[in-house]
C-alpha cells in the first residue's frame, strides 16, 4: 500500500514536514511494510518555505533584516539552487508576530521583505515566489520597494520612510533607482485573498484592524491609501486598484504588480503545482492530509480540503488528521474527506496538545492504521470465495439395538 502524506503545518506546533514525518512514523509502527510518500503542503502563508524546501530539495538562507519597526531580526528564505528559485515568506521579515502584542500600523514597514528580495537577487534568482500572509503592515509595499531603490517623496521633495502613516503624504514617486533586476526576474505573489485595494472589501477596511488600525482611524488610512494609489497609477501608467488580490498584505500586491510587473496567483494551486501534488495523488492508494484546526474556514479551500478535492477527482480516498475539529463532519465528507482523525487521545488543554503535537500525530496515525487493517481484514473475510461444495452430511444412526 502506498500512502501519500500531504498535510499543512500545525500552526504554532509543527511545520508541515514535521507533521508529515510524524504521521509516517505512526503508520510504520503498525505496519512496517507500508510505503509512504511525504509531500508537505502550504498555501502561500506560514510554512511555505519549509514545505517547498522539503518537496524540491532546497535550503534555508539566513539574513539579518529590519523588522517592521526597523529593529534587526534574523530571517530566512528558501533557495532551490537547481531552479534558481527563491521562496520568501513576507511574515519572516514583516510579519505581525514580530510585533507581539504591540501592532503599529502607522510605523510598520515592509522594508525587511525588500531586503530579503535583494539578497535573493544577489544570489542569482531567476524566479521569486513571495508568500504574503501574516503581514504587520498597511504601507502599500512602499517599504519593500524603498529597499530596492525606489523613493517616495513628500511635497518638499524629501524622501519618506515607507509606512502606513506616510502614504497620504506621498506627492511623487521616483522609480529611476529601482533595481532593474526586479523587472527581469519572474516575480509571483502567492495569496488566497481576492480583495481589491480600496473600498469596504479593500486593504484597510478588511485587513487594517488585524494589523492594529483602530476603527476610528480607518477613514484616515483609507484616504492615505487612495492618494498613494493615485500617485502609483500616474507614475506607472497602469491601474491595478481593482485587480483581485491588490488589497492583500496592506496593498503590497498592488504596488508590485504596478511597478515590478509581478503576477498574483492563488497560493495553494501554485504550490501544489510546484510540488507535483496531482502526480503524487495518482500514484497513491490513500491520501492523508491535515492541519491544526478543521472548521468552516477549511471548506473555503484551505490545504486539507483542497488536497481532498484533488484526491476525490482522482478517485483516491483521503482522510484528515487535525488537532481541533469543529462543525459537521458531513460537510467535510462531501468535499472528499472520508474520515477525520483527532490527534488527542485523552482530555488535555490546548497548550499541552500544541506542545505534544508530533507524538500525538504519530499516535493518531497508529490508531488509524490499526483501524484500517481491521477494516481490510473484515473486507477480505466478507468477500465471496470460490469454495468446492461440501457433500451433504448424513446424521449417524442412533445408538442402541438395531430393530429386528
C-alpha positions as CSV (number, residue, x, y, z in Angstrom):
1,X,0.0,0.0,0.0
2,X,1.3,3.4,-0.9
3,X,0.1,6.3,1.2
4,X,0.6,9.9,0.3
5,X,1.0,12.2,3.3
6,X,0.3,15.9,2.3
7,X,-0.5,18.0,5.4
8,X,-0.4,21.7,6.1
9,X,1.6,22.9,9.1
10,X,0.0,22.7,12.6
11,X,0.5,26.4,13.2
12,X,2.4,27.2,16.4
13,X,3.1,23.5,16.9
14,X,4.8,21.8,14.0
15,X,5.9,22.5,10.4
16,X,4.3,20.7,7.6
17,X,7.4,18.5,7.0
18,X,7.5,17.6,10.8
19,X,3.7,16.8,10.6
20,X,4.2,14.5,7.6
21,X,7.2,12.8,9.2
22,X,5.3,12.1,12.5
23,X,2.3,10.7,10.6
24,X,4.6,8.4,8.6
25,X,6.3,7.2,11.8
26,X,2.9,6.4,13.3
27,X,1.8,4.4,10.3
28,X,5.0,2.3,10.3
29,X,4.7,1.5,14.0
30,X,1.7,-0.6,13.0
31,X,2.7,-1.8,9.5
32,X,6.4,-1.7,8.7
33,X,5.7,-2.6,5.1
34,X,3.6,0.5,4.2
35,X,5.1,2.8,1.6
36,X,4.8,6.4,2.4
37,X,5.3,9.5,0.2
38,X,5.8,12.7,2.1
39,X,4.7,15.9,0.3
40,X,4.2,18.7,2.9
41,X,1.8,21.4,1.6
42,X,1.2,25.1,2.2
43,X,-1.0,27.9,0.7
44,X,1.4,30.8,0.5
45,X,1.3,31.7,4.1
46,X,3.2,30.4,7.1
47,X,5.1,27.2,6.3
48,X,5.5,27.8,2.5
49,X,9.3,28.0,2.7
50,X,9.6,24.8,4.8
51,X,7.1,22.9,2.6
52,X,8.8,23.8,-0.7
53,X,12.3,23.1,0.6
54,X,11.2,19.7,1.6
55,X,9.4,19.0,-1.7
56,X,12.0,20.4,-4.0
57,X,15.2,19.7,-2.1
58,X,16.2,23.3,-1.3
59,X,18.0,25.0,1.6
60,X,17.3,27.9,4.0
61,X,19.3,31.1,3.5
62,X,19.6,33.2,6.6
63,X,19.6,37.0,6.7
64,X,19.5,39.7,9.3
65,X,17.0,42.3,8.2
66,X,14.9,45.1,9.7
67,X,11.7,44.1,11.3
68,X,8.5,46.2,10.7
69,X,9.9,48.8,13.2
70,X,13.5,48.7,11.8
71,X,14.9,46.5,14.6
72,X,17.3,43.8,13.5
73,X,15.7,40.3,13.2
74,X,17.1,37.0,12.0
75,X,15.0,35.9,9.0
76,X,15.4,33.3,6.3
77,X,14.1,32.3,2.9
78,X,14.2,29.2,0.8
79,X,16.6,28.6,-2.1
80,X,16.2,25.9,-4.6
81,X,19.5,26.1,-6.5
82,X,18.6,23.9,-9.5
83,X,15.6,26.1,-10.2
84,X,17.3,29.4,-9.2
85,X,14.1,29.8,-7.2
86,X,13.8,31.9,-4.1
87,X,10.8,31.3,-1.8
88,X,10.2,34.2,0.5
89,X,7.6,34.5,3.3
90,X,6.7,38.1,3.9
91,X,6.0,37.2,7.5
92,X,9.6,36.3,8.1
93,X,10.7,39.9,8.0
94,X,7.5,41.9,8.1
95,X,5.1,39.7,10.0
96,X,2.6,40.6,12.7
97,X,4.0,38.1,15.2
98,X,7.3,40.1,15.2
99,X,5.5,42.9,17.0
100,X,4.0,40.8,19.7
101,X,1.1,42.5,21.4
102,X,2.0,45.9,20.1
103,X,1.0,46.3,16.4
104,X,1.9,49.7,14.9
105,X,0.1,50.3,11.6
106,X,1.4,53.9,11.5
107,X,5.1,53.0,11.5
108,X,5.2,49.3,10.4
109,X,7.1,48.9,7.2
110,X,7.8,46.1,4.6
111,X,11.4,47.3,4.2
112,X,12.8,44.0,5.6
113,X,11.0,41.9,3.0
114,X,12.6,44.1,0.3
115,X,16.0,43.3,1.9
116,X,15.2,39.5,1.5
117,X,14.3,40.0,-2.1
118,X,17.5,41.9,-2.7
119,X,19.5,39.1,-1.2
120,X,17.8,36.6,-3.4
121,X,18.6,38.8,-6.5
122,X,22.2,38.9,-5.4
123,X,22.2,35.1,-5.2
124,X,21.1,34.9,-8.8
125,X,17.4,34.2,-8.5
126,X,15.6,33.9,-11.8
127,X,12.3,33.2,-10.1
128,X,10.9,34.6,-6.8
129,X,7.8,33.2,-5.1
130,X,6.6,35.7,-2.4
131,X,4.0,34.5,0.1
132,X,2.3,37.5,1.6
133,X,0.3,36.0,4.5
134,X,0.6,37.3,8.0
135,X,1.9,40.8,7.4
136,X,2.0,43.6,10.0
137,X,1.7,46.4,7.6
138,X,-0.5,48.7,5.6
139,X,2.3,50.5,3.8
140,X,1.2,49.6,0.3
141,X,4.6,47.9,-0.2
142,X,6.4,51.2,-0.1
143,X,9.0,49.9,2.4
144,X,9.7,46.9,0.2
145,X,10.3,49.0,-2.9
146,X,12.4,51.5,-1.0
147,X,14.7,48.7,0.0
148,X,15.2,48.1,-3.8
149,X,15.9,51.6,-4.7
150,X,12.5,53.4,-5.2
151,X,11.9,56.8,-3.5
152,X,8.7,58.2,-2.2
153,X,8.8,61.9,-1.8
154,X,6.8,64.5,0.1
155,X,5.7,67.9,-1.2
156,X,9.2,69.3,-0.5
157,X,10.9,66.6,-2.4
158,X,12.2,64.9,0.7
159,X,12.2,61.0,0.9
160,X,9.6,59.5,3.2
161,X,10.0,56.3,5.1
162,X,7.7,53.6,3.7
163,X,5.0,53.1,6.3
164,X,1.2,53.1,6.7
165,X,1.3,56.6,8.3
166,X,3.2,58.2,5.4
167,X,1.1,57.1,2.4
168,X,-1.1,60.2,2.4
169,X,2.0,62.5,2.3
170,X,3.4,61.0,-0.8
171,X,3.5,63.7,-3.5
172,X,5.8,62.0,-6.0
173,X,7.3,58.6,-6.7
174,X,10.8,58.2,-8.2
175,X,11.4,54.7,-9.7
176,X,14.6,55.7,-11.5
177,X,16.8,53.9,-9.0
178,X,14.6,50.8,-8.7
179,X,16.7,47.7,-9.0
180,X,16.5,46.7,-12.7
181,X,16.7,43.0,-11.8
182,X,13.3,43.2,-10.2
183,X,11.7,43.6,-13.7
184,X,13.9,40.9,-15.1
185,X,13.1,38.2,-12.5
186,X,9.9,36.1,-12.6
187,X,8.1,37.5,-9.5
188,X,5.0,35.6,-8.4
189,X,2.9,36.6,-5.4
190,X,1.1,33.8,-3.7
191,X,-2.1,34.8,-2.0
192,X,-5.6,33.4,-1.5
193,X,-7.0,36.9,-0.8
194,X,-9.1,38.4,-3.7
195,X,-9.8,41.8,-2.2
196,X,-9.3,45.0,-4.3
197,X,-7.1,47.7,-3.0
198,X,-9.7,50.2,-1.8
199,X,-13.3,50.3,-0.5
200,X,-15.2,48.2,2.0
201,X,-13.6,45.0,0.9
202,X,-10.1,46.5,0.5
203,X,-6.8,46.5,2.3
204,X,-7.7,49.0,5.0
205,X,-11.3,48.1,5.8
206,X,-10.9,44.3,5.8
207,X,-7.3,43.8,7.0
208,X,-6.4,47.0,8.7
209,X,-7.9,46.1,12.1
210,X,-5.9,42.9,12.1
211,X,-2.8,45.0,11.9
212,X,-3.9,47.4,14.7
213,X,-5.8,50.1,12.8
214,X,-8.5,51.4,15.2
215,X,-12.0,51.7,13.8
216,X,-12.0,55.4,14.2
217,X,-8.8,55.7,12.1
218,X,-9.9,53.5,9.2
219,X,-11.1,56.6,7.1
220,X,-7.7,58.2,7.6
221,X,-5.7,55.2,6.5
222,X,-8.2,54.6,3.6
223,X,-7.7,58.2,2.4
224,X,-3.9,57.8,2.5
225,X,-4.1,54.5,0.6
226,X,-6.3,56.2,-2.0
227,X,-4.0,59.1,-2.5
228,X,-1.0,56.8,-2.7
229,X,-2.8,54.7,-5.4
230,X,-3.4,57.8,-7.5
231,X,0.3,58.5,-7.4
232,X,1.2,55.0,-8.4
233,X,-1.2,55.0,-11.3
234,X,0.1,58.3,-12.5
235,X,3.7,57.1,-12.2
236,X,3.4,53.7,-13.8
237,X,0.6,54.2,-16.3
238,X,-1.2,51.0,-15.2
239,X,-4.1,50.7,-12.8
240,X,-4.3,47.6,-10.6
241,X,-6.6,49.1,-7.9
242,X,-9.4,46.6,-8.8
243,X,-7.2,43.6,-9.6
244,X,-8.2,40.7,-7.3
245,X,-5.6,40.4,-4.5
246,X,-4.5,44.1,-4.8
247,X,-5.6,44.6,-1.2
248,X,-3.7,41.7,0.2
249,X,-1.0,42.3,2.8
250,X,-1.7,46.0,3.1
251,X,-1.6,46.7,-0.6
252,X,1.8,45.1,-1.4
253,X,0.3,43.2,-4.4
254,X,-1.0,46.4,-5.9
255,X,2.4,48.1,-5.9
256,X,4.4,45.1,-7.1
257,X,2.0,44.4,-10.0
258,X,2.1,48.1,-10.9
259,X,5.9,48.9,-10.6
260,X,7.5,45.4,-11.0
261,X,5.2,43.5,-13.3
262,X,4.5,40.9,-10.6
263,X,1.9,38.2,-11.1
264,X,-0.6,37.3,-8.4
265,X,-1.6,33.6,-8.1
266,X,-3.8,31.6,-5.7
267,X,-1.4,30.2,-3.2
268,X,-2.4,26.5,-2.9
269,X,-2.7,25.7,-6.6
270,X,0.6,27.4,-7.3
271,X,2.4,25.4,-4.5
272,X,0.6,22.2,-5.4
273,X,1.8,22.5,-9.0
274,X,5.4,23.2,-8.0
275,X,5.4,20.2,-5.6
276,X,3.8,17.8,-8.1
277,X,0.8,17.0,-5.9
278,X,-1.5,15.7,-8.7
279,X,1.0,13.1,-9.9
280,X,1.7,12.0,-6.3
281,X,-2.0,11.5,-5.7
282,X,-2.4,9.5,-8.9
283,X,0.3,7.1,-7.7
284,X,-1.2,6.6,-4.2
285,X,-3.8,4.2,-2.7
286,X,-4.7,6.6,0.1
287,X,-4.1,10.3,0.9
288,X,-3.6,11.6,4.4
289,X,-3.7,15.4,4.9
290,X,-4.4,17.6,7.9
291,X,-3.9,20.8,9.8
292,X,-4.2,22.1,13.3
293,X,-7.8,23.2,13.1
294,X,-10.5,21.9,10.8
295,X,-13.6,24.2,10.7
296,X,-15.9,26.1,8.5
297,X,-13.0,28.1,7.1
298,X,-11.4,24.9,5.9
299,X,-14.3,24.5,3.5
300,X,-13.3,27.7,1.8
301,X,-10.3,25.9,0.3
302,X,-7.7,25.6,3.0
303,X,-5.0,23.0,2.4
304,X,-6.7,19.8,3.7
305,X,-9.9,20.3,1.8
306,X,-8.0,21.4,-1.3
307,X,-5.9,18.2,-1.1
308,X,-9.0,16.1,-0.6
309,X,-10.8,17.6,-3.5
310,X,-7.9,16.7,-5.8
311,X,-7.8,13.2,-4.4
312,X,-11.6,12.8,-4.9
313,X,-11.2,13.9,-8.6
314,X,-8.5,11.2,-9.0
315,X,-10.6,8.5,-7.3
316,X,-8.3,8.2,-4.3
317,X,-9.8,8.2,-0.8
318,X,-8.5,10.8,1.6
319,X,-8.6,11.3,5.4
320,X,-7.6,14.3,7.5
321,X,-5.8,14.4,10.9
322,X,-6.5,17.5,13.0
323,X,-5.9,19.0,16.4
324,X,-9.2,20.7,16.7
325,X,-12.4,19.7,14.8
326,X,-15.4,22.0,14.6
327,X,-18.6,21.8,12.5
328,X,-20.4,18.9,10.8
329,X,-18.1,16.2,9.5
330,X,-20.6,15.5,6.8
331,X,-19.6,18.9,5.2
332,X,-16.0,17.6,5.0
333,X,-17.1,14.2,3.6
334,X,-18.9,16.0,0.8
335,X,-15.6,17.6,-0.1
336,X,-13.7,14.3,-0.3
337,X,-12.6,13.9,3.3
338,X,-13.7,10.3,4.1
339,X,-12.8,10.5,7.7
340,X,-11.3,12.9,10.3
341,X,-9.0,11.6,13.0
342,X,-8.3,13.9,16.1
343,X,-4.8,13.8,17.5
344,X,-5.9,14.0,21.1
345,X,-6.2,10.6,22.9
346,X,-7.2,12.0,26.3
347,X,-8.6,15.2,27.8
348,X,-5.9,17.9,27.7
349,X,-5.6,21.6,27.4
350,X,-4.8,23.3,24.1
351,X,-1.4,24.4,25.3
352,X,-0.5,20.8,26.1
353,X,-1.8,19.5,22.8
354,X,0.3,22.1,20.9
355,X,3.4,21.2,22.9
356,X,3.0,17.5,22.2
357,X,1.8,17.8,18.6
358,X,4.3,15.5,17.0
359,X,3.9,12.5,19.3
360,X,0.1,13.0,19.3
361,X,0.2,13.0,15.5
362,X,2.1,9.7,15.4
363,X,-0.3,8.2,17.9
364,X,-3.3,9.3,15.8
365,X,-1.7,7.8,12.7
366,X,-1.1,4.5,14.5
367,X,-4.8,4.3,15.6
368,X,-5.9,5.0,12.1
369,X,-3.6,2.3,10.7
370,X,-4.9,-0.2,13.2
371,X,-8.5,0.5,12.2
372,X,-7.6,0.4,8.5
373,X,-6.0,-3.0,8.9
374,X,-9.1,-4.3,10.8
375,X,-11.3,-2.9,8.0
376,X,-9.2,-4.6,5.3
377,X,-9.3,-7.9,7.2
378,X,-13.1,-7.7,7.6
379,X,-13.5,-6.9,3.9
380,X,-11.4,-9.9,2.9
381,X,-13.4,-12.2,5.1
382,X,-16.7,-10.9,3.8
383,X,-15.7,-11.2,0.1
384,X,-17.2,-14.2,-1.8
385,X,-14.8,-17.1,-2.1
386,X,-14.7,-19.9,-4.6
387,X,-15.2,-23.0,-2.5
388,X,-15.9,-26.5,-3.7
389,X,-19.4,-27.5,-2.4
390,X,-19.1,-30.0,0.5
391,X,-21.2,-33.2,0.3
392,X,-24.3,-33.3,2.4
393,X,-23.6,-34.8,5.8
394,X,-25.9,-37.7,6.9
395,X,-26.7,-37.9,10.5
396,X,-25.2,-41.0,12.1
397,X,-27.6,-43.8,13.2
398,X,-28.9,-43.6,16.7
399,X,-27.1,-45.8,19.3
400,X,-28.9,-48.9,20.7
401,X,-30.1,-52.3,19.5
402,X,-30.9,-52.5,15.8
403,X,-34.6,-53.3,15.1
404,X,-35.4,-56.9,14.4
